[in-house]
Amino acid sequence: MSTTRQHRSVISEEVAPWSEIRQLLRGGEAGKLIPVIIPRHRRRLWWMLLLWLGVFALLTGVMLTLRDTGGISGIAYGALAAVGYVCGALLILAGLLWWWRSSIAEIEQGTNGVLTRYGAVTRTLDPGRHYLWHPWSRVDFVVDTATEIPYSAPVVACPTRENVPLRSIEFFLKFRITDAVLFVRAIGAGNFDLVLSSAVQDAIRQRGRQVRTESAYDLRGSDVADMQDLLNRQLSRYGVRITGSNIPDVQLPTQYQQHLATRERVAKERAAYEQEWGLTRKRRIDSLQMDIERAKKVRDARIVEVKAALNKAREAVAQLLEEQETNAQKVRFEIETRGRSGLISAENEARAQQRLAQAYRDNRAVLQYELARRRLEVGAILAGKAPQPVVVRTDGAGTDTSALSTLLTAQLLPRLTALPSVETHRQPGGAE
């Protein structure tokens, strides 16, 4: 765990000569941020005294020249006039050079100078060399407007949602002065330090109230865009803009630190166990993969053997099929031969049967004729030998219809109608 930083950035302004402005703006002093420098002016109005003395000397020379005297006194006055002219010219030249030199103002790159006249701000000076010809014009402030100034503000005893005070929350931001005149006139560097510290304290405490103690470490590196927008809205009136911010460190109370230390230790042990299990699992997976590879090789070898056996079996089956096809061809030829011979014999037999049937038809006519002739002969014979019919009347009037007569008639009729040699037919011309 990181240790809590016990210092806070301090923003201030310094009074320094022009030669030290660059060093103070870029490096500052120990524990201080110096975005504003008040130049220590060496510009004095002594050059005006030289000008006035030069003018006086020139006027003195003129007065001595206008004095009309002769003799030795005239020569003396002429010499004094020449000395007055020379001294006046030298004094005026020295005053002008002093004025020119004291009017030069060099503004450092990345800064802006605030120009005042009679104490009132007139305008800002861009980086570079400027000439301030007005005697009462001066650069009162040199403001760093290009550098993003880092600012660190740790907040101590910041309460969480459970009202547990955190040891420290460190807030880091970068700001840049966008309006030099507004900054120096509205607030100044010293007051801005207090305002910025208070705004950061309020923003961090509001954020701390939104989190639980156990998840306070989540504030480290969290998104603080809303806090940055809030600070920009508060500081825009001073000509300052926040360009970046984050929470680099959060310090919890001691008991929570111990709790988190235990959790970290358990997490490390868990990670170690998971790593060990991962290695074991990897070894087992590698072993299984090797077994799988060996099984694949055995399978491939067996597949090759099976394919060889299958090809061999296919060859045997093909050969057997060829043999069977040959045998089937032979059998088919034999069957066809037999069928053709049977067909020919059947055709011959059919022709013989047809001829026999024709012969039968012819013979039948002859036989029918012979049969008809024989029937006529038999009919004639039977007609000659036919018995005489006996008529027994049983339905006439006056006939004896007693039972005794009927019985006697029934016994005598068979005897009377029996033929000794020829069978009685129902019709004379019927079939035999």
C-alpha positions as CSV (number, residue, x, y, z in Angstrom):
1,M,0.0,0.0,0.0
2,S,1.1,3.5,-0.7
3,T,1.8,6.0,2.0
4,T,-0.2,9.1,2.5
5,R,1.3,12.3,1.2
6,Q,1.2,14.9,3.9
7,H,1.8,18.0,1.8
8,R,-0.5,20.0,-0.3
9,S,0.4,22.2,-3.2
10,V,0.5,25.9,-2.4
11,I,-0.3,28.5,-5.1
12,S,1.3,31.9,-4.5
13,E,2.8,34.9,-6.2
14,E,6.3,36.3,-5.8
15,V,8.0,39.6,-6.3
16,A,11.2,39.1,-8.3
17,P,13.5,40.9,-10.7
18,W,13.1,40.3,-14.4
19,S,16.1,38.0,-14.5
20,E,14.5,35.5,-12.1
21,I,11.1,35.4,-13.7
22,R,11.9,32.4,-15.9
23,Q,13.3,30.3,-13.0
24,L,10.4,31.0,-10.7
25,L,7.7,30.3,-13.3
26,R,9.3,27.1,-14.5
27,G,10.7,25.7,-11.2
28,G,9.0,27.7,-8.4
29,E,10.2,27.5,-4.8
30,A,10.1,24.5,-2.5
31,G,6.5,23.4,-2.1
32,K,5.1,26.3,-4.0
33,L,3.5,26.9,-7.4
34,I,4.1,30.3,-8.7
35,P,1.9,31.2,-11.7
36,V,2.1,35.0,-11.2
37,I,5.2,37.1,-10.8
38,I,5.2,40.7,-9.7
39,P,8.3,42.2,-11.5
40,R,10.6,44.3,-9.3
41,H,11.0,47.3,-11.5
42,R,14.3,49.1,-11.7
43,R,12.7,51.7,-13.9
44,R,13.1,55.1,-12.2
45,L,12.5,58.6,-13.4
46,W,16.1,59.7,-13.0
47,W,16.5,59.8,-16.8
48,M,14.1,62.9,-16.7
49,L,16.6,64.6,-14.3
50,L,19.3,64.1,-16.9
51,L,17.0,65.5,-19.6
52,W,16.2,68.5,-17.5
53,L,19.9,69.1,-16.6
54,G,20.8,68.7,-20.3
55,V,18.1,71.3,-21.3
56,F,19.4,73.6,-18.5
57,A,23.0,73.2,-19.7
58,L,21.9,74.0,-23.3
59,L,19.9,77.1,-22.1
60,T,22.9,78.1,-20.0
61,G,25.1,77.9,-23.1
62,V,22.6,79.9,-25.1
63,M,22.5,82.6,-22.5
64,L,26.3,82.7,-22.3
65,T,26.5,83.0,-26.1
66,L,24.0,85.8,-26.2
67,R,26.0,87.8,-23.7
68,D,27.8,90.4,-25.8
69,T,31.1,91.1,-24.2
70,G,34.6,91.6,-25.6
71,G,38.1,90.9,-24.5
72,I,39.1,88.1,-22.2
73,S,35.6,87.9,-20.6
74,G,34.0,87.3,-23.9
75,I,36.4,84.4,-24.6
76,A,35.7,83.0,-21.1
77,Y,32.0,83.2,-21.7
78,G,32.4,81.6,-25.1
79,A,34.3,78.7,-23.5
80,L,31.7,78.3,-20.8
81,A,28.9,78.3,-23.5
82,A,30.8,75.6,-25.4
83,V,31.1,73.5,-22.2
84,G,27.3,74.1,-21.6
85,Y,26.5,72.9,-25.1
86,V,28.6,69.8,-24.7
87,C,27.3,68.9,-21.3
88,G,23.7,69.6,-22.3
89,A,24.1,67.4,-25.4
90,L,25.7,64.6,-23.4
91,L,23.1,64.8,-20.6
92,I,20.2,64.8,-23.1
93,L,21.8,61.8,-24.9
94,A,22.4,60.0,-21.7
95,G,18.8,60.7,-20.6
96,L,17.4,59.5,-23.9
97,L,19.5,56.3,-23.7
98,W,18.4,55.7,-20.2
99,W,14.8,56.3,-21.2
100,W,15.1,53.8,-24.1
101,R,16.8,51.2,-22.0
102,S,14.2,51.5,-19.1
103,S,11.3,51.3,-21.5
104,I,12.2,47.8,-22.7
105,A,10.0,45.0,-21.3
106,E,10.6,41.4,-22.4
107,I,7.8,39.0,-21.8
108,E,8.7,35.3,-21.4
109,Q,7.4,32.8,-23.9
110,G,4.2,31.2,-22.6
111,T,3.3,34.1,-20.3
112,N,1.3,37.3,-20.6
113,G,2.2,40.7,-19.1
114,V,-0.5,42.9,-17.5
115,L,0.2,46.5,-18.5
116,T,-1.0,49.3,-16.2
117,R,-0.9,53.0,-16.5
118,Y,-1.3,55.2,-13.4
119,G,-2.3,51.9,-11.6
120,A,-5.1,51.0,-14.0
121,V,-5.0,47.9,-16.2
122,T,-4.9,48.9,-19.9
123,R,-4.1,45.7,-21.8
124,T,-2.1,42.5,-21.8
125,L,1.3,42.1,-23.5
126,D,2.0,39.0,-25.6
127,P,5.4,37.2,-25.4
128,G,8.3,39.2,-26.9
129,R,9.9,42.6,-26.5
130,H,7.8,45.6,-25.9
131,Y,8.7,49.3,-25.5
132,L,6.9,51.3,-22.8
133,W,7.5,54.8,-23.8
134,H,5.0,56.3,-21.4
135,P,6.8,57.1,-18.2
136,W,4.0,55.9,-15.9
137,S,3.3,52.6,-17.8
138,R,4.6,49.5,-16.2
139,V,4.2,45.7,-16.2
140,D,2.7,44.9,-12.8
141,F,2.1,41.2,-13.4
142,V,3.6,38.4,-15.5
143,V,1.1,35.5,-15.6
144,D,1.9,32.0,-16.9
145,T,-1.0,31.3,-19.3
146,A,0.5,28.4,-21.3
147,T,1.7,25.9,-18.7
148,E,-0.7,23.3,-17.2
149,I,0.0,23.8,-13.5
150,P,-0.2,20.5,-11.4
151,Y,-2.0,20.8,-8.1
152,S,-2.3,18.2,-5.4
153,A,-4.9,18.4,-2.6
154,P,-5.2,15.6,-0.1
155,V,-8.4,15.5,1.9
156,V,-8.1,14.1,5.4
157,A,-10.9,12.4,7.3
158,C,-13.3,12.3,4.4
159,P,-16.5,10.4,5.5
160,T,-18.1,7.7,3.4
161,R,-21.7,6.7,3.1
162,E,-21.5,4.8,6.4
163,N,-20.0,7.9,8.0
164,V,-16.6,6.2,8.3
165,P,-13.8,8.7,8.0
166,L,-11.2,7.8,5.5
167,R,-7.6,8.6,6.4
168,S,-7.0,10.5,3.2
169,I,-8.1,11.0,-0.4
170,E,-5.6,12.6,-2.7
171,F,-7.0,14.6,-5.6
172,F,-4.7,15.7,-8.4
173,L,-5.6,18.2,-11.1
174,K,-4.0,20.4,-13.7
175,F,-5.2,23.9,-14.4
176,R,-4.3,26.7,-16.8
177,I,-4.9,30.4,-16.5
178,T,-6.9,31.5,-19.6
179,D,-7.4,35.1,-18.8
180,A,-4.5,36.8,-17.1
181,V,-6.3,40.2,-16.4
182,L,-9.4,38.5,-14.9
183,F,-7.2,36.3,-12.8
184,V,-5.0,39.0,-11.2
185,R,-7.9,41.5,-10.8
186,A,-10.6,39.1,-9.6
187,I,-8.8,36.9,-7.2
188,G,-4.9,36.7,-7.3
189,A,-2.7,33.7,-6.7
190,G,-2.9,33.7,-2.9
191,N,-6.7,33.9,-2.7
192,F,-7.0,31.4,-5.6
193,D,-5.1,28.8,-3.6
194,L,-7.7,29.1,-0.8
195,V,-10.7,29.0,-3.2
196,L,-9.3,26.0,-5.2
197,S,-8.5,24.1,-2.0
198,S,-12.0,24.7,-0.7
199,A,-13.7,23.7,-4.0
200,V,-11.6,20.5,-4.2
201,Q,-12.4,19.7,-0.6
202,D,-16.2,20.1,-1.2
203,A,-16.1,18.1,-4.5
204,I,-14.1,15.2,-2.9
205,R,-16.3,15.0,0.2
206,Q,-19.4,14.9,-2.0
207,R,-17.9,12.1,-4.0
208,G,-16.8,10.3,-0.8
209,R,-20.4,10.4,0.6
210,Q,-21.5,8.5,-2.5
211,V,-19.3,5.4,-2.0
212,R,-19.3,2.6,0.6
213,T,-16.2,2.1,2.8
214,E,-15.4,-1.4,1.5
215,S,-15.4,-0.1,-2.1
216,A,-13.5,3.1,-1.4
217,Y,-10.4,1.9,-3.3
218,D,-12.6,2.0,-6.4
219,L,-12.2,5.8,-6.3
220,R,-8.5,5.4,-7.4
221,G,-8.4,6.0,-11.1
222,S,-12.2,6.4,-11.3
223,D,-14.0,8.8,-13.7
224,V,-14.0,12.3,-12.2
225,A,-15.3,14.2,-15.2
226,D,-18.3,15.4,-13.2
227,M,-16.0,16.8,-10.5
228,Q,-13.9,18.5,-13.2
229,D,-17.0,20.1,-14.8
230,L,-18.1,21.3,-11.4
231,L,-14.7,22.9,-10.7
232,N,-14.7,24.5,-14.1
233,R,-18.0,26.1,-13.5
234,Q,-16.8,27.4,-10.2
235,L,-13.4,28.7,-11.4
236,S,-14.4,30.0,-14.8
237,R,-15.2,33.4,-13.2
238,Y,-11.5,33.7,-12.3
239,G,-10.2,33.0,-15.8
240,V,-9.0,29.5,-14.9
241,R,-9.8,26.2,-16.6
242,I,-9.2,22.7,-15.2
243,T,-7.6,20.6,-18.0
244,G,-7.3,17.2,-16.2
245,S,-8.0,15.6,-12.9
246,N,-7.9,12.2,-11.2
247,I,-7.8,10.5,-7.8
248,P,-4.4,8.8,-7.5
249,D,-4.6,7.5,-4.0
250,V,-7.1,6.6,-1.3
251,Q,-6.1,5.6,2.3
252,L,-8.6,3.6,4.4
253,P,-8.8,3.4,8.2
254,T,-6.5,0.9,9.9
255,Q,-9.1,-1.8,10.5
256,Y,-10.3,-1.6,6.9
257,Q,-6.7,-1.8,5.7
258,Q,-6.2,-4.9,7.8
259,H,-9.4,-6.3,6.4
260,L,-8.3,-5.5,2.8
261,A,-4.9,-7.0,3.6
262,T,-6.6,-10.2,4.6
263,R,-8.7,-10.1,1.5
264,E,-5.7,-9.5,-0.6
265,R,-3.9,-12.4,1.1
266,V,-6.8,-14.7,0.6
267,A,-7.1,-13.5,-3.0
268,K,-3.4,-14.2,-3.6
269,E,-3.7,-17.6,-2.0
270,R,-6.8,-18.2,-4.2
271,A,-4.8,-17.0,-7.2
272,A,-2.0,-19.4,-6.3
273,Y,-4.4,-22.3,-5.9
274,E,-6.0,-21.4,-9.2
275,Q,-2.6,-21.2,-10.8
276,E,-1.6,-24.5,-9.3
277,W,-4.9,-26.0,-10.4
278,G,-4.4,-24.5,-13.8
279,L,-1.0,-26.1,-14.1
280,T,-2.4,-29.5,-12.9
281,R,-5.3,-29.1,-15.3
282,K,-2.9,-28.2,-18.1
283,R,-0.8,-31.3,-17.3
284,R,-3.8,-33.5,-17.3
285,I,-5.1,-31.9,-20.5
286,D,-1.7,-32.4,-22.1
287,S,-1.7,-36.1,-20.9
288,L,-5.2,-36.6,-22.3
289,Q,-4.2,-34.9,-25.5
290,M,-1.2,-37.2,-25.8
291,D,-3.5,-40.2,-25.2
292,I,-5.9,-38.8,-27.7
293,E,-3.0,-38.4,-30.2
294,R,-1.9,-42.0,-29.6
295,A,-5.4,-43.2,-29.9
296,K,-5.8,-41.3,-33.1
297,K,-2.6,-42.9,-34.4
298,V,-3.8,-46.3,-33.4
299,R,-7.2,-45.5,-35.0
300,D,-5.5,-44.3,-38.2
301,A,-3.5,-47.5,-38.3
302,R,-6.6,-49.6,-37.8
303,I,-8.4,-47.5,-40.3
304,V,-5.6,-48.2,-42.8
305,E,-5.8,-51.9,-41.9
306,V,-9.5,-51.9,-42.3
307,K,-9.3,-50.1,-45.6
308,A,-6.7,-52.6,-46.8
309,A,-9.0,-55.5,-45.6
310,L,-11.9,-53.7,-47.2
311,N,-10.1,-53.3,-50.5
312,K,-9.1,-57.0,-50.3
313,A,-12.6,-58.0,-49.5
314,R,-13.8,-55.8,-52.3
315,E,-11.4,-57.5,-54.6
316,A,-12.6,-60.9,-53.4
317,V,-16.2,-59.9,-53.7
318,A,-15.5,-58.5,-57.2
319,Q,-13.8,-61.7,-58.1
320,L,-16.6,-63.8,-56.6
321,L,-19.1,-61.6,-58.4
322,E,-17.3,-62.2,-61.6
323,E,-17.3,-65.9,-61.0
324,Q,-21.0,-65.7,-60.0
325,E,-21.7,-63.6,-63.0
326,T,-19.9,-66.2,-65.2
327,N,-21.8,-69.0,-63.6
328,A,-25.0,-67.1,-63.9
329,Q,-24.2,-66.5,-67.6
330,K,-23.6,-70.2,-68.0
331,V,-26.8,-71.0,-66.2
332,R,-28.7,-68.4,-68.2
333,F,-27.2,-69.8,-71.4
334,E,-28.2,-73.3,-70.3
335,I,-31.7,-72.1,-69.3
336,E,-32.1,-70.2,-72.6
337,T,-30.9,-73.3,-74.4
338,R,-33.3,-75.5,-72.5
339,G,-36.0,-73.0,-72.9
340,R,-35.5,-72.7,-76.6
341,S,-35.4,-76.5,-76.9
342,G,-38.5,-76.8,-74.7
343,L,-40.2,-74.0,-76.7
344,I,-39.4,-75.8,-79.9
345,S,-40.6,-79.2,-78.5
346,A,-43.7,-77.4,-77.1
347,E,-44.3,-75.8,-80.5
348,N,-43.9,-79.2,-82.2
349,E,-46.2,-80.8,-79.7
350,A,-48.7,-78.0,-80.1
351,R,-48.6,-78.5,-83.9
352,A,-49.1,-82.3,-83.3
353,Q,-51.9,-81.6,-81.0
354,Q,-53.4,-79.1,-83.4
355,R,-53.2,-81.7,-86.2
356,L,-54.6,-84.4,-83.8
357,A,-57.4,-82.0,-82.9
358,Q,-58.1,-81.4,-86.5
359,A,-58.1,-85.2,-87.0
360,Y,-60.4,-85.5,-84.0
361,R,-62.7,-82.9,-85.5
362,D,-62.8,-84.8,-88.7
363,N,-63.3,-88.1,-86.9
364,R,-66.1,-86.6,-84.8
365,A,-68.2,-85.8,-87.7
366,V,-67.8,-89.4,-89.0
367,L,-68.6,-90.7,-85.5
368,Q,-71.6,-88.5,-85.1
369,Y,-72.9,-89.8,-88.4
370,E,-72.3,-93.4,-87.3
371,L,-73.9,-92.7,-84.0
372,A,-76.9,-91.2,-85.6
373,R,-77.2,-94.2,-87.9
374,R,-76.9,-96.6,-85.0
375,R,-79.4,-94.7,-83.0
376,L,-81.9,-95.0,-85.9
377,E,-81.2,-98.7,-86.0
378,V,-81.6,-99.2,-82.3
379,G,-84.8,-97.1,-82.4
380,A,-86.2,-99.3,-85.1
381,I,-85.3,-102.4,-83.1
382,L,-86.7,-101.0,-79.9
383,A,-89.9,-99.9,-81.7
384,G,-90.4,-103.4,-83.0
385,K,-90.0,-105.0,-79.7
386,A,-91.9,-102.4,-77.6
387,P,-94.7,-103.7,-75.3
388,Q,-98.3,-102.8,-75.7
389,P,-99.4,-100.0,-73.3
390,V,-102.1,-100.9,-70.8
391,V,-104.4,-98.1,-69.9
392,V,-105.9,-98.2,-66.5
393,R,-108.6,-95.7,-66.0
394,T,-109.1,-94.6,-62.5
395,D,-110.8,-91.3,-62.9
396,G,-113.9,-92.3,-65.0
397,A,-117.4,-92.5,-63.7
398,G,-118.7,-95.9,-62.7
399,T,-115.2,-97.4,-62.3
400,D,-114.4,-99.5,-59.4
401,T,-112.0,-97.5,-57.2
402,S,-111.7,-99.7,-54.3
403,A,-108.5,-100.4,-52.5
404,L,-108.4,-104.0,-53.5
405,S,-108.6,-103.2,-57.2
406,T,-105.9,-100.7,-56.9
407,L,-103.6,-103.2,-55.1
408,L,-104.1,-105.8,-57.7
409,T,-103.4,-103.4,-60.5
410,A,-100.2,-102.3,-58.9
411,Q,-99.0,-105.9,-58.6
412,L,-99.9,-106.9,-62.2
413,L,-98.4,-103.8,-64.0
414,P,-94.7,-104.7,-63.5
415,R,-95.3,-108.1,-64.9
416,L,-97.1,-106.9,-67.8
417,T,-94.6,-104.3,-68.7
418,A,-91.3,-106.2,-68.1
419,L,-89.3,-107.1,-71.3
420,P,-87.0,-110.0,-71.3
421,S,-84.2,-108.7,-73.4
422,V,-84.4,-105.0,-74.3
423,E,-84.5,-102.1,-71.7
424,T,-87.5,-99.8,-71.9
425,H,-86.7,-96.2,-73.0
426,R,-88.8,-93.2,-72.3
427,Q,-88.6,-91.8,-75.9
428,P,-88.1,-93.8,-79.0
429,G,-85.6,-91.3,-80.6
430,G,-83.7,-90.5,-77.4
431,A,-80.0,-91.1,-76.7
432,E,-78.7,-94.4,-75.4
